[in-house]
Amino acid sequence: MTSLAVGIVACKQWNKHQKFYFSLKETFCLCHYIRVTIRKDDEKTQRIWQEKGVKNLPTRKENYMAAKLIMIVEDSQTDMHIADSICLENGYETVAVTEGDKVLSIALEKKPDLILLDVILPNKNGFQVCRQLKSNAETKDINIVIVSSKDQPSDKFWAKKQGADDYITKPYSEEDLLAAIEKNL
């Protein structure tokens, strides 16, 4: 039995006794991880989360199943992992896309709340993808943040011309990415 199977069995057993949900997520190099989100509202759990430094603590009034979905469009596994980790650690759900020509169909299917879009992508560049998303009636209102190593003023100008709502350059800090996400959600 693989460690993934053991983890799933453990989560299912624990779920019989606790109130939480878990999701299986494929990551890089054909590895997997299990994300466990505990949804207990008691004060003890809240205090433990705070002691552990968990960000974006849910409150009793929040609808726990309404996490914002962020599409991360990035062909670099390293950059994808960084963005995905920051989003997940801060309470957002993510969907990963690595090729420009697949973004529109996945956006139509998943309906993300925000798209983090790299410029240099296989099959279709980020500027073309941005223009395509903004010209489609079903995706035109999704905010797009260009996340790129291209840092020239002309790149930022061109991104705005294609319909991008914001632009941050790599490498970025966690605070910069979260600020852009929060500003554009």
trRosetta pair geometry for C-beta under 8 A, 3 or more apart (Angstrom, degrees):
i j d omega theta_ij theta_ji phi_ij phi_ji
1 5 4.7 -116 -173 85 91 132
1 6 5.7 109 129 -55 116 86
2 5 4.8 101 55 5 76 99
2 6 7.1 -137 99 -3 43 86
3 6 5.4 -51 -147 37 37 115
3 7 6.2 43 152 -23 66 104
4 7 5.6 -55 -151 35 30 114
4 8 6.5 30 152 -19 64 104
4 24 7.9 69 -170 -139 109 114
4 32 4.9 46 -111 71 132 129
4 34 7.5 145 -146 -41 70 103
5 8 5.7 -52 -148 35 33 110
5 9 6.4 33 154 -17 65 105
6 9 5.8 -55 -149 38 30 111
6 10 6.2 32 153 -20 65 108
7 10 5.7 -54 -146 36 30 112
7 11 6.4 30 155 -19 64 105
7 34 4.8 -174 147 -3 129 141
8 11 5.7 -54 -148 36 31 111
8 12 6.4 31 154 -19 65 105
8 24 7.0 0 -94 -82 111 119
8 34 6.7 -175 -75 -90 62 140
9 12 5.8 -55 -149 36 31 111
9 13 6.4 29 154 -17 65 107
10 13 5.8 -57 -148 37 30 110
10 14 6.2 27 156 -17 66 109
11 14 5.7 -56 -142 40 30 109
11 15 6.1 37 155 -29 64 107
11 22 4.6 -59 -168 26 142 162
11 34 6.1 -136 -47 172 145 148
11 36 6.3 -151 -118 -95 113 112
12 15 5.6 -52 -147 29 28 117
12 16 7.4 40 152 -29 58 94
13 16 6.1 -46 -167 14 36 113
13 17 7.8 7 148 2 61 104
14 17 6.2 -74 -165 45 42 98
14 18 5.7 -15 159 25 82 116
14 20 7.5 -17 121 49 106 122
15 18 6.4 -76 -120 62 30 78
15 20 6.4 -115 -109 63 78 80
15 21 7.7 59 -121 -104 122 38
15 22 7.3 -111 -69 4 123 108
18 38 7.1 -47 157 -133 132 95
18 40 7.1 -66 -169 -58 97 117
19 38 7.9 86 88 -166 62 66
19 39 5.6 -85 126 77 92 91
19 40 5.9 124 63 -81 100 73
20 36 6.3 34 148 -177 137 88
20 37 6.1 178 -166 90 96 50
20 38 4.5 -50 -101 -115 127 49
20 39 5.3 154 -110 15 56 81
20 40 7.3 -41 -65 -31 90 83
21 37 6.0 -8 64 61 75 98
21 39 6.7 28 5 -11 85 128
22 34 5.7 13 177 177 124 102
22 35 6.4 166 -156 84 71 51
22 36 4.7 -25 -102 -103 106 66
22 37 7.0 167 -92 19 50 68
23 34 7.5 164 80 -157 37 62
23 35 5.3 -9 58 58 86 102
23 37 8.0 18 3 1 94 108
24 32 6.5 -7 -171 -173 92 122
24 34 6.0 -32 -103 -107 61 75
25 32 6.9 152 81 -158 47 73
25 33 6.0 -20 65 65 96 77
25 34 7.6 151 21 -107 80 26
25 35 5.8 37 -3 -10 126 111
26 30 7.7 -33 -163 -138 104 39
26 31 8.0 136 -163 83 59 41
26 32 5.6 -45 -109 -103 53 84
27 31 5.3 -31 70 81 98 89
27 32 6.6 152 17 -112 83 27
27 33 5.9 24 -10 5 129 101
27 81 7.1 67 -168 -108 112 94
27 84 7.6 168 -122 110 98 157
28 31 6.4 5 74 35 50 100
28 77 4.6 99 -127 -164 138 119
28 80 7.3 134 -67 83 118 119
28 81 6.0 -52 -13 -70 136 114
29 77 7.7 83 -36 -171 79 153
35 88 6.6 -110 -118 -164 142 127
37 64 7.9 158 136 -180 128 114
38 45 6.5 -138 128 -160 129 131
39 58 7.0 -15 -130 64 71 157
39 64 5.1 57 -132 -157 123 165
40 45 4.2 132 87 -26 114 168
41 45 7.4 69 53 57 4 129
41 46 7.7 17 -170 -47 39 108
41 58 8.0 -82 -98 109 77 104
41 60 5.0 77 -155 -98 129 84
42 45 5.2 92 65 9 81 101
42 46 7.2 -147 100 -4 42 90
43 46 5.4 -55 -148 39 37 115
43 47 6.1 40 154 -23 69 105
44 47 5.8 -56 -150 35 29 111
44 48 6.5 29 152 -19 64 105
45 48 5.7 -52 -147 35 33 111
45 49 6.4 36 153 -20 65 103
46 49 5.8 -54 -151 34 30 113
46 50 6.5 29 152 -18 64 106
46 57 6.4 83 -142 -179 82 140
47 50 5.7 -55 -150 36 32 111
47 51 6.4 33 152 -20 65 105
48 51 5.6 -54 -148 36 32 112
48 52 6.3 24 155 -13 66 109
49 52 5.9 -64 -148 43 29 106
49 54 4.2 -64 -170 44 88 130
49 57 5.3 123 119 -111 140 113
50 53 7.7 44 179 -69 32 25
50 54 7.2 -74 -70 44 27 83
50 57 6.8 -19 -69 -63 78 150
54 57 6.1 95 102 -80 102 84
55 89 6.6 58 38 143 115 81
55 90 5.3 -31 96 -116 129 67
55 91 7.0 -120 103 -18 83 102
56 90 5.3 94 -10 -174 134 59
56 91 3.7 -101 105 -13 147 140
58 62 4.8 -124 -158 61 85 140
58 64 5.6 26 -144 -103 155 90
58 91 7.8 152 -58 -129 83 131
59 62 5.1 106 53 -11 71 102
62 66 7.5 -140 174 48 84 109
63 66 4.2 52 95 -3 109 123
64 67 7.8 -5 170 -40 47 89
67 91 6.0 -145 -130 161 110 76
67 92 6.1 157 173 -136 104 32
67 93 4.7 111 108 -21 121 98
68 92 5.3 -41 75 -127 88 91
68 93 7.0 -172 90 30 36 81
68 113 4.3 -79 -162 47 94 155
68 114 6.9 33 160 6 120 106
68 185 5.6 -9 -146 -144 163 133
69 92 7.4 140 -110 -178 18 86
69 93 4.8 -34 -103 80 68 106
69 94 7.3 153 -159 -95 62 20
69 95 6.5 24 -178 -8 107 104
69 110 6.5 -147 151 158 148 105
69 111 7.4 79 67 95 141 62
69 112 4.6 -122 112 -129 98 66
69 113 5.3 125 53 2 65 90
69 114 7.9 173 94 32 50 68
70 87 5.2 -127 56 -139 140 143
70 92 5.0 23 -1 161 117 136
70 93 7.1 157 20 81 69 51
70 94 5.3 -29 71 -106 86 73
70 95 7.7 -176 90 25 41 68
70 112 6.1 77 -136 -167 16 120
70 113 6.7 -49 -74 60 57 88
70 114 4.9 -19 -116 71 82 98
70 115 7.5 159 -166 -95 63 25
70 116 6.3 32 172 -9 110 103
70 181 6.8 -30 -101 -133 143 117
71 94 7.5 131 -103 -162 23 64
71 95 5.0 -27 -109 68 72 97
71 96 7.9 161 -160 -89 59 18
71 97 6.3 11 -177 2 103 114
71 103 7.5 112 152 -148 141 88
71 106 7.0 137 -134 117 133 113
71 107 6.3 -54 -42 -93 170 83
71 110 6.7 127 -80 89 113 137
71 112 3.9 -115 -22 -41 101 166
71 114 7.3 -165 28 95 71 48
71 115 4.6 -17 67 -113 107 77
71 116 7.1 -171 92 28 54 65
72 80 6.1 128 128 -140 128 75
72 83 4.9 151 -135 112 138 132
72 84 5.9 -118 23 -70 163 78
72 87 7.1 -139 -53 -10 125 151
72 94 5.7 1 -5 -163 112 116
72 95 7.3 173 23 79 70 44
72 96 5.4 -22 68 -109 98 66
72 97 7.2 171 85 28 48 69
72 116 4.9 -7 -116 62 66 112
73 97 4.7 -20 -108 74 76 104
73 98 7.7 177 -157 -86 56 17
73 100 7.2 77 179 -98 126 57
73 103 5.5 8 -106 -101 139 121
73 115 6.4 17 -6 -176 114 100
73 116 6.7 -177 27 90 70 57
73 117 4.7 10 56 -118 122 64
73 118 5.9 -137 108 20 77 79
73 121 6.8 -24 156 -93 102 145
73 126 7.1 144 108 -110 126 95
73 129 6.9 -165 157 137 165 164
74 79 5.0 -135 -176 102 138 107
74 80 4.3 180 86 -77 123 82
74 83 6.4 142 -17 25 154 142
74 96 7.5 -61 45 -151 89 90
74 97 7.9 107 22 74 50 58
74 98 6.9 -37 85 -113 45 61
74 116 7.4 -11 -41 111 107 101
74 118 4.7 104 -108 -24 65 129
74 121 7.9 -120 -129 -96 20 100
74 147 7.4 -36 -83 82 111 120
75 80 7.9 -152 72 -45 5 117
75 98 5.0 93 -110 -170 59 80
75 99 7.1 71 -93 -79 102 48
75 118 6.6 -121 9 74 78 152
75 120 7.3 -91 33 110 125 74
75 121 5.3 155 -31 -128 120 64
75 122 5.8 119 -109 -5 146 91
76 79 3.9 60 83 19 117 108
76 80 6.2 177 88 -14 58 85
76 118 7.5 146 12 -104 95 163
77 80 5.5 -54 -143 38 30 115
77 81 6.2 34 157 -23 64 106
78 81 5.8 -55 -151 33 27 111
78 82 6.6 28 153 -19 62 105
79 82 5.7 -51 -148 33 34 113
79 83 6.4 27 157 -12 67 106
79 118 7.2 85 116 -84 147 133
79 147 7.9 162 174 126 123 120
79 170 6.6 -27 -123 -122 125 151
80 83 6.1 -61 -148 42 28 104
80 84 5.8 26 157 -19 66 114
80 96 5.9 63 -165 -141 123 124
80 98 7.3 -31 -77 -93 149 91
81 84 5.8 -57 -138 41 26 111
81 85 6.1 28 161 -21 63 109
82 85 6.1 -58 -149 35 23 109
82 86 6.5 20 156 -16 61 108
83 86 5.9 -58 -149 37 30 109
83 87 6.3 27 156 -17 66 109
83 94 7.9 140 123 -130 88 145
83 116 5.9 -167 -166 106 144 157
83 147 7.1 95 -93 126 138 170
83 177 6.7 -158 -121 -151 77 149
84 87 5.9 -59 -149 38 29 110
84 88 6.1 22 159 -14 66 111
84 94 5.2 -178 -132 102 80 170
84 96 6.5 -18 -84 -75 127 116
85 88 6.0 -59 -141 41 27 106
85 89 5.9 24 162 -17 65 113
86 89 6.0 -60 -143 40 24 109
86 90 6.3 3 162 -2 61 117
86 174 5.3 -170 -123 -133 121 89
86 177 5.5 48 128 92 160 143
86 178 6.8 -128 169 -58 116 89
87 90 6.2 -80 -152 47 24 98
87 92 4.2 -73 -177 71 88 120
87 93 7.9 -44 146 79 114 10
87 94 4.9 99 99 -65 144 119
87 181 7.4 167 -105 -107 87 157
88 91 8.0 101 -176 -23 28 11
88 92 6.7 -89 -76 67 30 70
88 93 7.9 49 -103 -114 71 29
88 94 6.3 -70 -59 -2 87 120
90 178 6.2 -178 -108 -112 170 116
90 181 7.9 117 96 82 146 155
92 181 7.2 -88 -55 -176 156 146
95 106 6.7 -174 139 165 133 121
95 110 5.2 -33 -19 -161 171 168
95 112 6.4 -128 35 -79 118 117
97 102 5.6 -163 -157 93 113 106
97 103 5.4 125 131 -94 159 70
97 106 5.5 -178 -86 53 129 159
98 102 7.9 24 55 46 55 133
98 121 7.7 169 163 -149 44 99
98 122 7.5 17 139 34 81 110
99 102 4.8 70 77 7 96 110
99 103 7.8 -145 96 -34 54 78
99 121 6.4 133 -149 169 33 107
99 122 5.1 -50 -123 76 85 97
99 123 5.0 37 -175 27 103 132
99 124 7.6 78 162 30 73 85
100 103 6.0 -33 -160 -10 41 116
100 121 3.9 124 -47 105 103 133
100 122 6.7 -170 9 77 92 42
100 123 5.1 -168 53 80 90 85
100 124 3.2 -144 115 71 123 80
100 125 6.1 -28 -94 -33 164 7
100 126 6.7 -123 -108 -69 117 44
100 128 6.7 63 169 74 137 107
100 129 4.8 -124 -156 -59 94 122
101 123 4.0 -76 -10 136 114 131
101 124 4.6 122 -63 -3 70 119
102 105 6.0 -65 -163 46 56 106
102 106 5.7 45 147 -17 85 115
102 123 7.9 63 -14 78 79 150
103 106 6.1 -70 -148 44 27 104
103 107 5.8 27 159 -22 68 112
103 115 7.6 72 -166 -150 118 140
103 117 7.6 44 -131 -116 152 110
103 124 7.7 -118 15 79 112 126
103 129 4.9 47 46 -152 153 123
103 132 7.6 117 81 81 112 126
103 133 6.9 -61 127 -63 118 115
104 107 5.7 -57 -143 37 27 112
104 108 6.3 28 157 -19 64 106
104 129 7.4 -152 -44 -148 84 78
104 132 5.6 -77 -70 134 127 123
104 133 6.4 -155 -97 -82 81 72
104 136 6.5 133 -144 -36 112 159
104 139 6.9 -128 -138 -2 73 162
105 108 5.8 -53 -149 35 30 112
105 109 6.4 25 153 -15 63 109
106 109 5.6 -57 -146 41 34 110
106 110 5.7 5 166 4 72 116
107 110 6.5 -63 -124 52 23 90
107 111 7.2 80 174 -86 55 29
107 112 6.2 -69 -129 17 75 99
107 115 6.9 -20 -104 -80 122 132
107 133 6.3 5 77 -120 174 110
107 139 5.0 49 132 -113 131 134
107 142 6.7 -129 -165 22 122 169
108 111 7.5 10 -171 -64 19 69
108 136 7.7 -85 -76 153 105 149
108 138 5.8 56 -118 106 87 140
108 139 6.7 -77 -73 -53 69 114
111 142 8.0 -157 -162 -82 53 126
112 115 5.8 108 88 -69 138 76
112 142 6.2 73 80 -147 81 134
113 142 7.3 177 179 -137 16 88
113 143 8.0 0 148 36 59 95
113 185 5.9 34 140 -138 119 90
114 142 6.9 171 -106 -176 24 85
114 143 5.3 -22 -120 73 79 96
114 144 7.8 160 -167 -90 62 30
114 145 6.8 15 178 0 108 105
114 181 6.3 123 114 -143 167 74
114 184 5.6 106 -126 112 123 106
114 185 5.5 -64 -48 -88 131 77
115 133 7.0 -81 26 -154 164 170
115 142 5.8 61 -11 141 107 119
115 143 7.3 -175 29 95 73 49
115 144 4.8 -18 69 -112 106 75
115 145 7.2 179 90 28 54 65
116 145 5.3 -21 -110 71 63 102
116 147 5.0 14 -178 -8 94 132
116 177 7.9 18 -119 -153 142 102
116 181 7.7 -33 -68 -87 114 93
117 126 4.8 138 151 -149 102 110
117 129 6.2 -164 -154 93 133 128
117 130 6.2 149 109 -70 163 95
117 144 5.5 -4 3 -168 131 103
117 145 6.9 155 22 78 78 46
117 146 5.5 -46 77 -106 92 54
117 147 6.6 142 63 21 35 79
117 164 7.5 -131 58 -112 126 109
118 121 5.8 128 88 -60 102 96
118 126 5.4 -144 103 -68 42 135
118 146 7.8 91 -125 -162 14 66
118 147 5.9 -47 -82 78 59 81
118 148 5.9 121 -153 -90 57 75
119 125 6.0 9 173 -180 64 98
119 126 3.8 -101 -114 37 37 129
119 127 6.4 30 -142 -31 90 82
119 146 6.3 40 -60 -164 92 111
119 148 4.1 29 -2 -107 111 139
119 150 5.5 -33 43 15 156 130
119 155 7.2 -47 -86 -163 166 116
119 159 7.6 -85 -89 -86 115 109
120 125 6.5 -26 -110 -132 34 94
120 126 7.1 -32 -12 -7 25 108
120 148 7.2 114 0 -138 82 103
120 149 7.8 -30 12 37 123 100
120 150 7.6 131 -30 -31 102 113
121 124 6.4 -13 91 78 114 53
121 125 5.8 149 40 -125 85 37
121 126 5.8 114 -5 -50 115 75
121 129 7.1 21 43 -23 150 138
124 128 4.8 -114 -179 89 94 130
124 129 5.6 117 121 -59 112 87
124 132 7.8 2 164 -8 145 145
125 128 5.1 95 59 11 72 102
125 129 7.1 -134 105 -5 37 92
126 129 5.3 -53 -142 38 35 114
126 130 6.1 40 156 -24 68 103
126 146 6.2 112 146 -130 137 96
126 148 6.9 -149 47 -75 161 123
126 159 8.0 -10 119 -113 111 98
127 130 5.7 -50 -147 33 30 113
127 131 6.5 30 154 -17 62 105
127 158 6.1 -28 -117 141 136 109
127 159 6.7 -111 -103 -97 88 58
127 162 4.9 -158 -161 -64 76 162
128 131 5.8 -55 -149 37 31 111
128 132 6.3 32 152 -20 65 108
128 162 7.9 -84 -63 -143 18 138
129 132 5.6 -57 -148 37 30 113
129 133 6.3 28 155 -18 66 107
130 133 5.9 -56 -147 37 28 109
130 134 6.2 18 159 -11 64 113
130 144 5.4 156 -126 133 95 162
130 146 7.0 -26 -73 -75 144 103
130 159 6.9 54 44 -152 177 69
130 162 4.3 76 97 130 120 121
130 163 5.5 178 156 62 96 93
130 164 5.3 -33 -151 -63 147 84
131 134 6.1 -63 -143 43 26 105
131 135 6.2 15 160 -13 64 115
131 162 4.5 -81 -61 -156 84 94
131 163 6.3 137 -99 13 45 116
132 135 6.1 -65 -143 41 25 103
132 136 6.5 26 157 -26 62 109
133 136 6.0 -59 -150 27 30 111
133 139 4.6 -89 -161 125 77 128
133 140 7.1 157 144 -89 62 41
133 142 6.5 -74 171 62 121 115
133 144 6.4 119 87 -64 145 138
133 163 7.4 -162 79 94 86 138
134 139 7.5 -83 -66 107 25 89
134 140 5.3 71 -157 -130 43 74
134 144 7.4 -86 -58 3 101 138
134 162 7.0 149 20 152 141 63
134 163 3.3 -23 -69 148 168 171
135 140 7.0 111 -41 -90 5 105
135 163 7.9 -151 -37 -33 69 158
136 139 4.5 32 80 36 116 100
136 140 6.1 -169 73 -46 52 80
137 140 6.2 -29 -129 -4 21 118
139 142 5.2 -39 -169 13 71 120
140 163 8.0 -85 -147 -169 75 146
143 165 4.3 -49 -155 24 88 161
143 166 7.4 30 173 5 110 101
143 184 4.1 -175 139 178 148 103
143 185 7.2 -131 44 -80 140 30
144 163 6.8 61 40 113 132 87
144 164 5.0 -95 98 -126 105 64
144 165 5.5 131 52 11 57 91
144 166 7.8 -173 100 36 48 69
145 164 7.1 88 -125 -170 20 99
145 165 6.5 -55 -72 69 60 90
145 166 4.4 -18 -116 73 85 103
145 167 7.1 -178 -166 -78 65 25
145 168 6.5 10 172 8 111 99
145 180 5.0 104 -142 159 150 121
145 181 7.3 -88 -4 -79 158 52
145 184 5.6 -167 -55 17 110 167
146 156 8.0 -178 71 -117 137 57
146 159 4.5 -81 -9 -143 158 142
146 164 4.7 -18 -24 -139 108 152
146 166 7.2 -162 27 96 68 51
146 167 4.6 -6 61 -114 105 77
146 168 7.5 171 88 29 60 52
147 168 5.6 -5 -112 68 72 91
147 169 7.9 156 -159 -109 50 15
147 170 6.4 72 166 -49 82 98
147 172 7.2 -81 -148 -5 101 141
147 177 7.6 31 -115 -115 131 97
147 180 8.0 142 -82 104 98 161
148 151 7.7 -172 103 -60 87 58
148 155 6.8 -129 94 163 142 136
148 159 8.0 -161 12 -76 137 139
148 167 7.4 -35 29 -160 102 90
148 169 6.4 -42 80 -120 60 60
148 170 6.4 -107 136 5 16 99
149 169 6.6 78 -130 -167 26 83
149 170 4.5 -52 -77 63 71 105
149 171 8.0 19 -105 -39 89 50
150 155 4.1 -178 135 -130 114 162
150 169 7.4 -127 73 -121 37 97
151 155 6.8 -5 -22 50 3 139
151 156 8.0 19 -160 -40 39 104
151 169 4.3 40 -96 -123 102 150
152 155 4.7 102 60 -3 80 101
152 156 7.4 -153 96 0 47 83
153 156 5.7 -56 -151 39 38 110
153 157 6.1 41 151 -22 69 107
154 157 5.5 -51 -143 38 33 115
154 158 6.2 34 156 -21 66 106
155 158 5.8 -54 -146 37 28 110
155 159 6.4 33 153 -22 63 105
155 167 7.8 152 120 -163 89 144
156 159 5.7 -50 -148 32 32 114
156 160 6.7 32 153 -17 63 103
156 167 4.9 170 -127 91 87 165
157 160 5.9 -57 -155 35 31 110
157 161 6.5 32 149 -20 65 107
158 161 5.4 -52 -148 35 35 115
158 162 6.5 31 153 -18 66 105
159 162 5.9 -60 -152 37 31 108
159 164 4.0 -24 162 25 93 146
159 167 5.1 112 86 -86 156 125
160 163 7.8 104 -177 -29 30 7
160 164 5.9 -78 -81 58 36 90
160 167 7.5 -73 -50 -28 82 127
164 167 6.0 67 129 -64 140 89
165 184 5.4 122 108 -129 133 119
166 180 5.3 169 129 -152 147 99
166 183 6.5 105 -81 94 154 124
166 184 5.4 -111 1 -64 134 132
168 172 5.2 39 150 -95 122 145
168 176 5.7 144 -153 152 138 110
168 177 6.7 -177 97 -92 164 58
168 180 5.0 -89 -33 -61 134 154
169 172 6.7 147 83 -67 44 94
172 176 4.3 -123 -174 83 103 130
172 177 5.2 116 115 -51 132 88
173 176 4.7 101 52 2 77 100
173 177 7.2 -148 91 -1 43 84
174 177 6.0 -58 -151 39 32 107
174 178 6.1 27 155 -15 67 111
175 178 5.9 -58 -143 42 28 108
175 179 6.1 33 156 -24 64 107
176 179 5.8 -53 -146 34 28 112
176 180 6.5 26 155 -16 62 106
177 180 5.8 -57 -151 37 32 109
177 181 6.3 32 152 -19 66 107
178 181 5.5 -52 -144 37 34 113
178 182 6.1 30 159 -15 68 107
179 182 6.0 -57 -143 41 27 106
179 183 6.1 30 157 -22 63 111
180 183 5.7 -55 -143 37 27 114
180 184 6.2 2 165 1 63 117
181 184 6.4 -81 -149 48 22 94
181 185 6.1 24 162 -31 67 111
182 185 6.1 -49 -134 23 28 110
